[in-house]
Amino acid sequence: MRIDIGGGVRLFVDVEGPGLVPDGALMREKPTLICMHGGPGFDHSAFKPGFSALADIAQIVYYDHRGHGRSDARPREEWTLDHWADDIVRLSDALGIEKPIVLGQSFGGFVAQRYIARHPGHAAKVILSSTSHHMGLARKLDWFGRLGGPAARAAAEAFWSRPDTQTWEAYWRICRSLYNTQPPLDPQSGARTLANIEILLHFVAGEKQGLDLLPGLARAACPVLVLTGDQDPVCPVEDAREIAAALPERWRRFACVPGAGHGTWRDKPQEAYPILRDFLLS
């Protein structure tokens, strides 16, 4: 379904599980987990069906960012972290959600970090998953070179420095298999993604180049879990440690899953989902 969040903006939203469940003589309210996908330019489909493993303890809201996937197209001047971060509040208001738990994966983690800075009192908890706080090109190149050799390093440097259709196609062909340590459980999962490469190239060539999200993290006012894999080349574990260090100590949670790449639950579900469950229930 598409939800109007104001200003003529409609986001595609899918909800898994009830928010209220019978519990003796009462109806118990489960927490609401809002999942923000990666990219930019991709959609929410990578969360499915894996995140159904959490539906017994949380109502899960999946959505496609403004301009992405099945959400309505929007003009490029709205393809900014500020718009995408504010949309979490707008969507929560439209759905009547108070104090959500907000999870941002990869690019969704960029959005979640900006959301922390702009709306520090809005969430009950935040999960920053497989994400970075800056471009961090040197680290990216080191990791892709380590995992894929000179060809992968060169493709990564070309795309992240000079993003266009040609460098993107070469990068995705050469480097995509290095993102993760395990093959996908479903080999057709990538084919289900609705991709808008124009948004990806716009963001990487623009806002991503000077990205610096660390200062805003000091405004965090709820528990924040930084979840990472130690074999992630595009959002390296070193970046995740710096994100955690920038958070107020009282709210800081950090978990690194050994042997996992970009998306811990994809590569190491037996290790990652218990971490997520514990944080949701804490």
C-alpha positions as CSV (number, residue, x, y, z in Angstrom):
1,M,0.0,0.0,0.0
2,R,1.0,3.6,-0.5
3,I,0.8,5.9,2.5
4,D,0.5,9.7,2.1
5,I,3.0,11.3,4.5
6,G,2.1,14.9,3.6
7,G,3.0,17.3,0.8
8,G,1.8,14.9,-1.8
9,V,4.5,12.3,-1.0
10,R,3.4,8.7,-1.0
11,L,5.6,5.9,0.3
12,F,5.1,2.2,-0.3
13,V,4.6,0.5,3.0
14,D,4.2,-3.1,4.0
15,V,3.4,-4.2,7.5
16,E,4.1,-7.7,8.9
17,G,2.4,-8.9,12.1
18,P,-0.2,-7.3,14.5
19,G,0.7,-4.5,16.8
20,L,-1.6,-5.8,19.5
21,V,-1.7,-9.4,20.6
22,P,-3.8,-11.2,23.2
23,D,-2.0,-11.7,26.5
24,G,-4.3,-13.1,29.2
25,A,-7.0,-10.6,30.0
26,L,-5.2,-7.8,28.1
27,M,-4.1,-6.9,24.6
28,R,-0.3,-6.4,24.7
29,E,1.3,-3.9,22.4
30,K,4.4,-5.1,20.6
31,P,7.2,-2.7,19.6
32,T,7.2,-1.5,16.0
33,L,10.4,-2.0,14.0
34,I,10.8,0.3,11.0
35,C,13.2,-1.1,8.5
36,M,15.1,1.2,6.1
37,H,16.8,-0.4,3.1
38,G,20.1,0.2,1.5
39,G,21.2,1.7,-1.7
40,P,20.4,4.4,-2.4
41,G,18.3,3.5,-5.4
42,F,17.2,0.0,-4.1
43,D,14.1,-1.1,-2.3
44,H,13.0,-3.0,0.9
45,S,13.0,-6.5,-0.7
46,A,16.3,-7.5,0.8
47,F,14.7,-7.7,4.2
48,K,12.3,-10.4,3.1
49,P,11.8,-13.2,4.1
50,G,14.6,-13.1,6.7
51,F,13.2,-10.5,9.0
52,S,10.0,-12.6,9.5
53,A,12.2,-14.2,12.1
54,L,11.5,-11.2,14.3
55,A,7.8,-10.9,13.7
56,D,6.9,-12.8,16.8
57,I,8.4,-10.0,19.0
58,A,7.8,-6.9,16.9
59,Q,5.4,-5.5,14.4
60,I,7.6,-4.9,11.3
61,V,7.1,-2.0,9.0
62,Y,9.0,-2.2,5.7
63,Y,9.0,0.8,3.3
64,D,10.7,2.1,0.2
65,H,12.4,5.5,0.7
66,R,11.1,8.6,-1.0
67,G,11.6,8.2,-4.8
68,H,12.6,4.5,-4.5
69,G,11.1,1.2,-5.4
70,R,7.3,1.2,-5.3
71,S,7.1,4.6,-3.6
72,D,6.1,7.5,-5.9
73,A,8.8,9.1,-8.0
74,R,10.0,12.4,-6.6
75,P,12.2,15.2,-8.0
76,R,15.9,15.0,-7.6
77,E,16.0,18.0,-5.3
78,E,14.3,15.8,-2.7
79,W,17.0,13.1,-2.9
80,T,18.7,14.2,0.2
81,L,19.5,12.7,3.6
82,D,17.5,15.5,5.3
83,H,14.3,14.5,3.3
84,W,14.8,10.8,3.9
85,A,15.5,11.3,7.6
86,D,12.5,13.5,8.1
87,D,10.3,10.9,6.3
88,I,10.7,8.5,9.2
89,V,8.9,11.0,11.4
90,R,6.3,11.8,8.7
91,L,5.6,8.1,8.2
92,S,5.3,7.4,11.9
93,D,2.8,10.2,12.2
94,A,0.8,8.9,9.3
95,L,0.7,5.4,10.7
96,G,0.2,6.5,14.3
97,I,3.4,5.0,15.5
98,E,4.9,6.3,18.7
99,K,8.5,5.6,19.7
100,P,9.5,3.2,16.9
101,I,12.6,1.1,16.8
102,V,14.4,2.2,13.7
103,L,16.8,0.0,11.8
104,G,18.9,1.4,8.9
105,Q,20.9,-1.0,6.8
106,S,23.9,0.4,4.8
107,F,22.5,3.5,3.1
108,G,19.5,3.2,5.4
109,G,22.1,3.6,8.2
110,F,23.1,6.9,6.7
111,V,19.5,8.0,6.9
112,A,19.2,6.7,10.5
113,Q,22.3,8.6,11.6
114,R,20.9,11.8,10.1
115,Y,17.5,11.0,11.8
116,I,19.3,10.7,15.2
117,A,20.8,14.2,14.6
118,R,17.6,15.8,13.5
119,H,15.1,14.0,15.7
120,P,17.0,12.7,18.7
121,G,13.9,12.1,20.9
122,H,11.7,10.4,18.4
123,A,12.8,6.7,18.5
124,A,12.7,4.2,21.3
125,K,15.9,2.6,19.9
126,V,18.0,2.7,16.7
127,I,20.0,0.0,15.0
128,L,22.8,1.1,12.7
129,S,23.6,-2.0,10.6
130,S,26.5,-2.4,8.1
131,T,26.9,1.3,7.6
132,S,29.4,4.1,7.5
133,H,29.6,7.7,8.6
134,H,31.7,9.0,5.6
135,M,33.0,8.1,2.2
136,G,36.0,6.5,3.7
137,L,37.5,5.8,0.3
138,A,40.9,4.6,1.5
139,R,39.4,2.0,3.7
140,K,37.1,0.8,0.9
141,L,40.0,0.5,-1.5
142,D,42.1,-1.4,1.0
143,W,39.3,-3.9,1.6
144,F,38.3,-4.5,-2.0
145,G,42.0,-4.9,-2.9
146,R,42.4,-7.3,0.0
147,L,39.4,-9.4,-1.0
148,G,39.4,-9.1,-4.8
149,G,42.9,-8.0,-5.9
150,P,44.0,-5.1,-8.1
151,A,41.0,-5.4,-10.5
152,A,38.5,-5.0,-7.6
153,R,40.4,-2.1,-6.1
154,A,40.6,-0.3,-9.5
155,A,36.9,-0.8,-10.1
156,A,36.0,0.5,-6.6
157,E,38.2,3.5,-7.0
158,A,36.7,4.4,-10.4
159,F,33.1,4.1,-9.2
160,W,33.4,5.9,-5.9
161,S,35.6,8.6,-7.4
162,R,33.9,9.1,-10.7
163,P,30.3,7.6,-10.5
164,D,28.6,7.2,-13.8
165,T,26.8,4.4,-15.6
166,Q,30.0,2.8,-16.9
167,T,32.0,2.9,-13.7
168,W,28.9,1.6,-11.8
169,E,28.4,-1.3,-14.2
170,A,32.0,-2.4,-13.9
171,Y,32.1,-2.0,-10.2
172,W,28.9,-4.0,-9.6
173,R,30.1,-6.8,-12.0
174,I,33.5,-7.1,-10.3
175,C,32.9,-6.1,-6.7
176,R,29.4,-7.2,-5.9
177,S,30.4,-10.8,-5.0
178,L,32.9,-9.4,-2.5
179,Y,30.2,-7.7,-0.4
180,N,29.3,-10.9,1.4
181,T,31.0,-14.0,2.7
182,Q,28.2,-16.4,1.8
183,P,26.2,-16.9,-1.4
184,P,22.6,-15.8,-1.1
185,L,20.2,-18.4,0.2
186,D,17.9,-17.5,-2.7
187,P,19.8,-16.9,-5.9
188,Q,16.9,-15.0,-7.3
189,S,16.8,-12.5,-4.5
190,G,18.8,-9.8,-6.3
191,A,16.5,-10.0,-9.3
192,R,13.5,-9.0,-7.2
193,T,15.1,-5.6,-6.3
194,L,13.6,-2.6,-8.0
195,A,16.6,-0.4,-8.7
196,N,16.8,3.3,-9.6
197,I,20.4,3.8,-10.5
198,E,19.8,7.5,-11.2
199,I,19.3,8.1,-7.5
200,L,22.4,6.1,-6.6
201,L,24.6,8.0,-9.0
202,H,23.2,11.4,-7.9
203,F,23.9,10.6,-4.2
204,V,27.3,9.1,-4.7
205,A,28.5,12.0,-6.9
206,G,27.0,14.6,-4.5
207,E,26.2,14.3,-0.9
208,K,28.2,11.1,-0.3
209,Q,31.5,12.7,-1.3
210,G,31.6,15.1,1.7
211,L,29.6,12.9,4.1
212,D,30.4,13.4,7.8
213,L,27.7,12.0,10.1
214,L,29.8,11.6,13.3
215,P,29.0,15.0,14.9
216,G,25.3,14.4,14.9
217,L,25.6,11.1,16.8
218,A,26.4,13.0,20.0
219,R,22.7,14.0,20.0
220,A,21.5,10.4,20.5
221,A,18.9,10.1,23.2
222,C,18.0,6.4,23.1
223,P,19.9,3.1,22.9
224,V,21.7,2.7,19.6
225,L,23.1,-0.7,18.4
226,V,25.9,-0.6,15.9
227,L,25.9,-4.0,14.2
228,T,28.7,-4.9,11.8
229,G,30.5,-7.8,10.1
230,D,34.3,-8.0,10.3
231,Q,34.5,-8.8,6.5
232,D,32.5,-5.9,5.1
233,P,34.5,-4.1,2.4
234,V,32.1,-1.3,1.6
235,C,31.2,-0.3,5.1
236,P,34.2,-1.6,7.0
237,V,34.3,-2.6,10.6
238,E,36.7,0.3,11.3
239,D,33.9,2.7,10.3
240,A,31.4,1.0,12.6
241,R,33.8,1.3,15.6
242,E,34.1,5.0,14.9
243,I,30.3,5.3,14.8
244,A,30.0,3.6,18.1
245,A,32.7,5.7,19.7
246,A,30.9,8.9,18.6
247,L,27.7,7.9,20.5
248,P,27.0,8.9,24.1
249,E,28.5,6.1,26.3
250,R,25.2,5.5,28.1
251,W,23.4,4.7,24.8
252,R,26.1,2.9,23.0
253,R,25.8,-0.8,22.0
254,F,28.2,-2.5,19.6
255,A,28.2,-6.0,18.1
256,C,30.6,-7.4,15.5
257,V,29.7,-10.7,13.8
258,P,32.9,-12.6,12.8
259,G,32.9,-13.9,9.3
260,A,30.0,-11.7,8.1
261,G,30.2,-9.2,5.3
262,H,27.7,-6.5,4.3
263,G,24.5,-7.5,6.1
264,T,25.2,-9.7,9.1
265,W,21.9,-11.6,9.0
266,R,22.4,-12.5,5.4
267,D,25.8,-14.1,6.0
268,K,25.5,-15.3,9.6
269,P,21.8,-15.5,10.5
270,Q,22.4,-17.8,13.4
271,E,24.6,-15.2,15.1
272,A,23.0,-12.0,13.9
273,Y,19.3,-12.6,14.6
274,P,19.8,-13.4,18.3
275,I,21.7,-10.1,18.7
276,L,18.8,-8.3,17.1
277,R,16.2,-10.1,19.2
278,D,18.1,-9.3,22.4
279,F,18.3,-5.6,21.5
280,L,14.6,-5.5,20.6
281,L,13.6,-7.1,23.9
282,S,16.0,-5.2,26.1
